[in-house]
Amino acid sequence: MIVALPAKEIISQLSDKFPGVIEEAGQDSVLVKSDSLPAVAEHLKTAAGFKFDYLNYITAVDYYQYFEVVYQMTSLEHNHSAILKVRCHTRDNPTVPSLIGIYQGADFQEREIYDLMGITFEGHPNLKRIFLWEGFDGHPLRKDWNQ
């Protein structure tokens, strides 16, 4: 059975290895600075106590003041999971680093978020619309989108 790894266990190790990257933490999630996302994700994937080798999903949430990109990762070896988050504080050109180089499964999920929310994943090799046609005006899952 897979259980959620408490955020405090993740925070203690991340704070030592990456000082200052944690913006806030909940009971079962950790919010990190966007520019440190690839390094933190790589560490969580390869570190002996974590081994989060499977990316369950990526999703995005529009809170009006900012966008939040949410990643759930699972360790098949240790049977635990974790939630990692980053925020985009601009609506004009929200951008976060791509994790496709760390998790191949991020490919279509990042493209879906780009298409429907308008968040750009910097470093993605094929970032283009996946559901809507090229030239479609806007991103329909944004709370401020008008038809």
MDAnalysis code that builds the backbone (N, CA, C; Angstrom):
import MDAnalysis as mda
import numpy as np

u = mda.Universe.empty(441, n_residues=147, atom_resindex=np.repeat(np.arange(147), 3), trajectory=True)
u.add_TopologyAttr("name", ["N", "CA", "C"] * 147)
u.add_TopologyAttr("resid", np.arange(1, 148))
u.add_TopologyAttr("resname", ["MET", "ILE", "VAL", "ALA", "LEU", "PRO", "ALA", "LYS", "GLU", "ILE", "ILE", "SER", "GLN", "LEU", "SER", "ASP", "LYS", "PHE", "PRO", "GLY", "VAL", "ILE", "GLU", "GLU", "ALA", "GLY", "GLN", "ASP", "SER", "VAL", "LEU", "VAL", "LYS", "SER", "ASP", "SER", "LEU", "PRO", "ALA", "VAL", "ALA", "GLU", "HIS", "LEU", "LYS", "THR", "ALA", "ALA", "GLY", "PHE", "LYS", "PHE", "ASP", "TYR", "LEU", "ASN", "TYR", "ILE", "THR", "ALA", "VAL", "ASP", "TYR", "TYR", "GLN", "TYR", "PHE", "GLU", "VAL", "VAL", "TYR", "GLN", "MET", "THR", "SER", "LEU", "GLU", "HIS", "ASN", "HIS", "SER", "ALA", "ILE", "LEU", "LYS", "VAL", "ARG", "CYS", "HIS", "THR", "ARG", "ASP", "ASN", "PRO", "THR", "VAL", "PRO", "SER", "LEU", "ILE", "GLY", "ILE", "TYR", "GLN", "GLY", "ALA", "ASP", "PHE", "GLN", "GLU", "ARG", "GLU", "ILE", "TYR", "ASP", "LEU", "MET", "GLY", "ILE", "THR", "PHE", "GLU", "GLY", "HIS", "PRO", "ASN", "LEU", "LYS", "ARG", "ILE", "PHE", "LEU", "TRP", "GLU", "GLY", "PHE", "ASP", "GLY", "HIS", "PRO", "LEU", "ARG", "LYS", "ASP", "TRP", "ASN", "GLN"])
u.atoms.positions = np.array([
    [0.833, -1.171, 0.000],
    [0.000, 0.000, 0.000],
    [0.886, 1.246, 0.000],
    [0.558, 2.184, -0.849],
    [1.341, 3.415, -0.946],
    [0.765, 4.445, 0.013],
    [1.632, 5.060, 0.817],
    [1.210, 6.076, 1.787],
    [1.903, 7.395, 1.480],
    [1.259, 8.479, 1.872],
    [1.838, 9.809, 1.663],
    [2.979, 10.019, 2.649],
    [4.110, 10.417, 2.140],
    [5.257, 10.737, 2.986],
    [5.022, 12.111, 3.601],
    [5.084, 12.238, 4.917],
    [4.860, 13.553, 5.534],
    [5.863, 14.586, 5.022],
    [5.374, 15.799, 4.812],
    [6.208, 16.866, 4.264],
    [7.421, 17.139, 5.135],
    [7.293, 16.983, 6.447],
    [8.424, 17.278, 7.339],
    [9.625, 16.384, 7.051],
    [9.392, 15.166, 6.584],
    [10.504, 14.284, 6.228],
    [11.221, 14.768, 4.969],
    [10.456, 15.307, 4.046],
    [11.050, 15.841, 2.815],
    [11.776, 17.145, 3.116],
    [11.158, 17.999, 3.908],
    [11.717, 19.311, 4.226],
    [13.068, 19.200, 4.909],
    [13.201, 18.275, 5.844],
    [14.464, 18.176, 6.576],
    [15.632, 17.897, 5.642],
    [15.426, 17.034, 4.654],
    [16.520, 16.723, 3.737],
    [16.717, 17.826, 2.685],
    [15.609, 18.385, 2.187],
    [15.742, 19.438, 1.182],
    [16.371, 20.703, 1.759],
    [16.047, 21.026, 3.004],
    [16.602, 22.225, 3.640],
    [18.121, 22.146, 3.748],
    [18.633, 20.949, 4.009],
    [20.087, 20.775, 4.111],
    [20.756, 20.861, 2.743],
    [20.173, 20.200, 1.758],
    [20.794, 20.132, 0.433],
    [20.543, 21.394, -0.395],
    [19.361, 21.996, -0.265],
    [18.981, 23.176, -1.048],
    [18.466, 24.270, -0.121],
    [19.353, 24.957, 0.569],
    [18.889, 25.988, 1.501],
    [18.121, 27.104, 0.796],
    [16.993, 27.491, 1.386],
    [16.218, 28.610, 0.876],
    [15.275, 28.316, -0.273],
    [15.131, 27.059, -0.708],
    [14.254, 26.772, -1.844],
    [12.813, 26.503, -1.426],
    [12.585, 26.189, -0.174],
    [11.225, 25.882, 0.285],
    [10.514, 27.174, 0.635],
    [9.384, 27.416, -0.043],
    [8.597, 28.616, 0.220],
    [7.574, 28.378, 1.319],
    [6.937, 27.221, 1.304],
    [6.007, 26.844, 2.371],
    [5.748, 25.352, 2.283],
    [5.141, 24.816, 3.331],
    [4.849, 23.385, 3.359],
    [3.529, 23.148, 4.068],
    [2.812, 22.170, 3.585],
    [1.595, 21.720, 4.232],
    [1.882, 20.413, 4.927],
    [0.837, 19.719, 5.294],
    [1.010, 18.439, 5.968],
    [1.615, 17.392, 5.036],
    [1.189, 17.432, 3.761],
    [1.672, 16.427, 2.819],
    [2.172, 17.010, 1.499],
    [2.482, 18.301, 1.478],
    [2.997, 18.910, 0.245],
    [4.074, 19.934, 0.568],
    [4.949, 20.143, -0.415],
    [6.046, 21.100, -0.266],
    [6.028, 22.032, -1.470],
    [6.017, 23.340, -1.197],
    [6.065, 24.360, -2.240],
    [7.500, 24.854, -2.343],
    [8.108, 24.707, -3.545],
    [9.491, 25.132, -3.748],
    [9.539, 26.270, -4.761],
    [10.641, 26.990, -4.763],
    [10.838, 28.062, -5.735],
    [10.940, 27.449, -7.128],
    [10.322, 28.122, -8.073],
    [10.214, 27.606, -9.430],
    [11.572, 27.307, -10.068],
    [12.537, 28.205, -9.887],
    [13.830, 28.010, -10.552],
    [14.609, 26.813, -10.007],
    [14.259, 26.331, -8.828],
    [14.960, 25.178, -8.252],
    [14.226, 23.867, -8.497],
    [13.090, 23.911, -9.195],
    [12.276, 22.711, -9.413],
    [13.050, 21.541, -10.028],
    [13.789, 21.715, -11.119],
    [14.483, 20.554, -11.695],
    [15.490, 19.907, -10.741],
    [16.245, 20.709, -10.022],
    [17.237, 20.158, -9.093],
    [16.555, 19.402, -7.953],
    [15.482, 19.963, -7.430],
    [14.755, 19.312, -6.333],
    [14.114, 18.017, -6.829],
    [13.479, 18.051, -7.998],
    [12.847, 16.849, -8.544],
    [13.879, 15.753, -8.826],
    [15.020, 16.139, -9.359],
    [16.089, 15.155, -9.617],
    [16.567, 14.521, -8.309],
    [16.720, 15.343, -7.288],
    [17.139, 14.816, -5.976],
    [16.095, 13.854, -5.415],
    [14.822, 14.240, -5.483],
    [13.768, 13.368, -4.958],
    [13.674, 12.059, -5.742],
    [14.024, 12.101, -7.007],
    [13.984, 10.887, -7.823],
    [15.136, 9.939, -7.513],
    [16.302, 10.491, -7.179],
    [17.497, 9.646, -7.050],
    [17.992, 9.435, -5.620],
    [17.586, 10.257, -4.664],
    [18.104, 10.143, -3.297],
    [17.662, 8.828, -2.663],
    [18.558, 8.222, -1.918],
    [18.347, 6.886, -1.367],
    [17.066, 6.749, -0.548],
    [16.735, 7.705, 0.284],
    [15.554, 7.585, 1.129],
    [14.247, 7.903, 0.430],
    [14.333, 8.511, -0.746],
    [13.125, 8.925, -1.452],
    [12.830, 8.022, -2.650],
    [13.686, 8.068, -3.664],
    [13.530, 7.264, -4.889],
    [12.146, 7.415, -5.524],
    [11.692, 8.682, -5.675],
    [10.414, 8.936, -6.338],
    [10.610, 8.753, -7.840],
    [10.511, 7.509, -8.275],
    [10.837, 7.161, -9.655],
    [9.634, 7.191, -10.599],
    [8.452, 7.452, -10.079],
    [7.244, 7.446, -10.915],
    [6.493, 8.760, -10.735],
    [6.233, 9.440, -11.845],
    [5.457, 10.675, -11.823],
    [3.992, 10.319, -12.070],
    [3.164, 10.443, -11.035],
    [1.740, 10.103, -11.159],
    [1.031, 11.099, -12.063],
    [1.163, 12.380, -11.735],
    [0.475, 13.395, -12.521],
    [1.081, 14.765, -12.297],
    [0.755, 15.647, -13.235],
    [1.024, 17.084, -13.103],
    [-0.303, 17.765, -13.388],
    [-0.640, 18.736, -12.583],
    [-1.842, 19.518, -12.839],
    [-1.564, 20.970, -12.474],
    [-2.468, 21.848, -12.842],
    [-2.307, 23.262, -12.527],
    [-3.619, 23.803, -11.974],
    [-3.487, 24.781, -11.078],
    [-4.643, 25.400, -10.440],
    [-4.529, 26.905, -10.611],
    [-5.635, 27.542, -10.975],
    [-5.687, 28.994, -11.139],
    [-6.320, 29.591, -9.884],
    [-5.530, 30.337, -9.104],
    [-6.030, 30.990, -7.896],
    [-6.239, 32.490, -8.103],
    [-6.360, 32.948, -9.314],
    [-6.465, 34.357, -9.701],
    [-5.173, 35.128, -9.461],
    [-4.654, 35.152, -8.233],
    [-3.427, 35.895, -7.940],
    [-2.187, 35.176, -8.472],
    [-2.281, 33.882, -8.625],
    [-1.147, 33.089, -9.111],
    [-1.656, 31.747, -9.625],
    [-0.799, 31.084, -10.385],
    [-1.046, 29.705, -10.804],
    [-0.179, 28.805, -9.936],
    [-0.664, 27.628, -9.656],
    [0.134, 26.648, -8.929],
    [0.209, 25.388, -9.780],
    [1.414, 24.884, -9.983],
    [1.615, 23.635, -10.706],
    [1.938, 22.574, -9.657],
    [1.194, 21.463, -9.706],
    [1.252, 20.429, -8.672],
    [1.746, 19.124, -9.292],
    [2.732, 18.514, -8.640],
    [3.321, 17.253, -9.100],
    [3.140, 16.209, -8.010],
    [2.594, 15.040, -8.367],
    [2.577, 13.937, -7.424],
    [3.528, 12.871, -7.924],
    [4.429, 12.466, -7.042],
    [5.436, 11.465, -7.376],
    [5.319, 10.293, -6.412],
    [5.652, 9.095, -6.883],
    [5.571, 7.888, -6.063],
    [6.883, 7.128, -6.137],
    [7.263, 6.568, -5.004],
    [8.398, 5.661, -4.956],
    [7.857, 4.240, -4.959],
    [8.098, 3.521, -6.024],
    [7.639, 2.137, -6.106],
    [8.465, 1.237, -5.187],
    [9.684, 1.631, -4.923],
    [10.561, 0.857, -4.032],
    [10.147, 1.011, -2.574],
    [9.850, 2.238, -2.158],
    [9.552, 2.505, -0.745],
    [8.052, 2.599, -0.448],
    [7.215, 2.512, -1.471],
    [5.757, 2.589, -1.315],
    [5.284, 3.857, -0.617],
    [5.856, 4.990, -1.019],
    [5.361, 6.264, -0.514],
    [5.266, 7.270, -1.653],
    [4.462, 8.308, -1.419],
    [4.266, 9.328, -2.433],
    [4.459, 10.704, -1.817],
    [4.630, 11.706, -2.678],
    [4.820, 13.080, -2.220],
    [4.218, 14.032, -3.240],
    [3.868, 15.207, -2.758],
    [3.340, 16.251, -3.630],
    [4.275, 17.449, -3.567],
    [4.725, 17.860, -4.734],
    [5.625, 18.995, -4.894],
    [4.886, 20.065, -5.679],
    [5.015, 21.330, -5.255],
    [4.306, 22.424, -5.918],
    [5.253, 23.564, -6.243],
    [4.904, 24.313, -7.292],
    [5.571, 25.574, -7.627],
    [4.492, 26.585, -8.001],
    [4.841, 27.866, -7.898],
    [3.884, 28.922, -8.235],
    [4.408, 29.811, -9.346],
    [3.471, 30.292, -10.163],
    [3.726, 31.307, -11.184],
    [2.943, 32.534, -10.752],
    [3.624, 33.638, -10.526],
    [2.958, 34.823, -10.001],
    [2.563, 35.829, -11.072],
    [2.712, 35.485, -12.320],
    [2.312, 36.387, -13.399],
    [1.296, 35.702, -14.300],
    [0.300, 36.440, -14.724],
    [-0.712, 35.887, -15.624],
    [-0.339, 36.114, -17.090],
    [0.548, 37.068, -17.332],
    [0.913, 37.413, -18.712],
    [1.723, 36.321, -19.395],
    [2.719, 35.811, -18.733],
    [3.563, 34.774, -19.309],
    [4.040, 33.833, -18.193],
    [3.124, 33.042, -17.618],
    [3.544, 32.143, -16.543],
    [4.470, 31.059, -17.082],
    [5.588, 30.873, -16.397],
    [6.599, 29.925, -16.857],
    [7.175, 29.146, -15.685],
    [7.340, 27.853, -15.872],
    [8.059, 27.006, -14.922],
    [8.991, 26.109, -15.728],
    [10.042, 25.600, -15.113],
    [10.939, 24.689, -15.832],
    [10.251, 23.355, -16.152],
    [10.588, 22.788, -17.275],
    [10.054, 21.484, -17.660],
    [10.767, 20.376, -16.888],
    [10.029, 19.315, -16.593],
    [10.633, 18.143, -15.946],
    [10.742, 16.962, -16.901],
    [10.598, 17.215, -18.199],
    [10.633, 16.122, -19.162],
    [11.991, 15.414, -19.180],
    [13.052, 16.116, -18.849],
    [14.369, 15.496, -18.799],
    [14.554, 14.580, -17.595],
    [13.686, 14.713, -16.607],
    [13.759, 13.898, -15.391],
    [12.696, 12.804, -15.422],
    [11.483, 13.187, -15.831],
    [10.371, 12.243, -15.946],
    [9.826, 12.320, -17.369],
    [10.034, 11.297, -18.148],
    [9.552, 11.278, -19.527],
    [8.029, 11.412, -19.580],
    [7.346, 10.920, -18.558],
    [5.892, 10.998, -18.504],
    [5.360, 12.415, -18.371],
    [6.231, 13.391, -18.170],
    [5.803, 14.781, -18.065],
    [5.452, 15.370, -19.432],
    [5.839, 14.712, -20.501],
    [5.675, 15.253, -21.849],
    [4.246, 15.718, -22.140],
    [3.310, 14.805, -22.212],
    [1.947, 15.168, -22.586],
    [1.238, 15.963, -21.491],
    [1.590, 15.725, -20.245],
    [0.943, 16.461, -19.161],
    [1.342, 17.940, -19.191],
    [2.595, 18.231, -19.467],
    [3.021, 19.623, -19.596],
    [2.377, 20.274, -20.811],
    [2.242, 19.533, -21.900],
    [1.589, 20.072, -23.093],
    [0.109, 20.356, -22.830],
    [-0.545, 19.498, -22.067],
    [-1.955, 19.717, -21.727],
    [-2.115, 20.982, -20.890],
    [-1.261, 21.170, -19.913],
    [-1.332, 22.362, -19.065],
    [-1.034, 23.612, -19.886],
    [-0.068, 23.520, -20.775],
    [0.247, 24.644, -21.658],
    [-0.969, 25.011, -22.505],
    [-1.603, 24.010, -23.070],
    [-2.738, 24.231, -23.961],
    [-3.932, 24.825, -23.217],
    [-4.286, 24.266, -22.081],
    [-5.523, 24.651, -21.409],
    [-5.363, 25.750, -20.365],
    [-4.148, 25.940, -19.820],
    [-3.932, 26.969, -18.798],
    [-2.980, 28.075, -19.260],
    [-2.180, 27.811, -20.282],
    [-1.271, 28.835, -20.794],
    [0.029, 28.951, -20.030],
    [0.381, 27.934, -19.258],
    [1.654, 27.948, -18.520],
    [2.719, 27.343, -19.428],
    [3.791, 28.084, -19.644],
    [4.885, 27.631, -20.490],
    [5.868, 26.810, -19.660],
    [6.308, 25.682, -20.203],
    [7.289, 24.841, -19.540],
    [8.626, 25.020, -20.256],
    [9.467, 25.816, -19.652],
    [10.749, 26.182, -20.245],
    [11.638, 24.951, -20.383],
    [12.126, 24.731, -21.596],
    [12.989, 23.592, -21.876],
    [12.246, 22.395, -22.444],
    [10.936, 22.478, -22.578],
    [10.170, 21.369, -23.169],
    [10.488, 21.323, -24.668],
    [10.839, 20.154, -25.210],
    [11.287, 20.074, -26.605],
    [10.176, 20.189, -27.652],
    [8.916, 20.028, -27.259],
    [7.832, 20.028, -28.254],
    [6.569, 20.649, -27.659],
    [6.706, 21.848, -27.106],
    [5.589, 22.480, -26.419],
    [4.640, 23.115, -27.430],
    [3.551, 22.409, -27.714],
    [2.527, 22.920, -28.615],
    [1.182, 22.395, -28.142],
    [0.141, 22.970, -28.674],
    [-1.209, 22.572, -28.263],
    [-1.437, 21.086, -28.512],
    [-2.195, 20.470, -27.603],
    [-2.442, 19.037, -27.702],
    [-3.930, 18.731, -27.897],
    [-4.818, 19.616, -27.413],
    [-6.261, 19.433, -27.567],
    [-6.862, 20.438, -28.547],
    [-6.463, 21.674, -28.411],
    [-7.039, 22.747, -29.225],
    [-6.142, 23.032, -30.422],
    [-6.695, 23.615, -31.434],
    [-5.947, 23.873, -32.659],
    [-5.046, 25.089, -32.506],
    [-3.971, 25.102, -33.288],
    [-3.080, 26.262, -33.321],
    [-3.898, 27.465, -33.777],
    [-3.717, 28.577, -33.116],
    [-4.486, 29.756, -33.433],
    [-5.706, 29.944, -32.548],
    [-6.033, 28.938, -31.731],
    [-7.150, 29.082, -30.797],
    [-6.810, 30.217, -29.837],
    [-7.760, 31.102, -29.607],
    [-7.515, 32.291, -28.792],
    [-7.776, 32.001, -27.313],
    [-6.729, 31.984, -26.528],
    [-6.876, 31.847, -25.090],
    [-6.633, 30.450, -24.556],
    [-6.901, 30.326, -23.273],
    [-6.685, 29.068, -22.545],
    [-7.921, 28.821, -21.688],
    [-8.794, 27.891, -22.085],
    [-10.123, 27.778, -21.500],
    [-10.216, 27.333, -20.043],
    [-9.177, 26.843, -19.428],
    [-9.284, 26.469, -18.016],
    [-8.892, 27.595, -17.076],
    [-8.490, 28.736, -17.627],
    [-8.208, 29.905, -16.787],
    [-9.522, 30.500, -16.311],
    [-9.521, 30.983, -15.102],
    [-10.738, 31.571, -14.550],
    [-11.117, 32.877, -15.241],
    [-10.176, 33.545, -15.870],
    [-10.478, 34.815, -16.540],
    [-10.709, 34.649, -18.048],
    [-10.837, 33.433, -18.546],
    [-11.020, 33.209, -19.976],
    [-12.458, 33.479, -20.370],
    [-12.610, 34.226, -21.436],
    [-13.932, 34.522, -21.995],
    [-13.996, 33.984, -23.400],
    [-15.120, 33.482, -23.753],
    [-15.283, 32.954, -25.112],
    [-15.459, 34.077, -26.099],
])
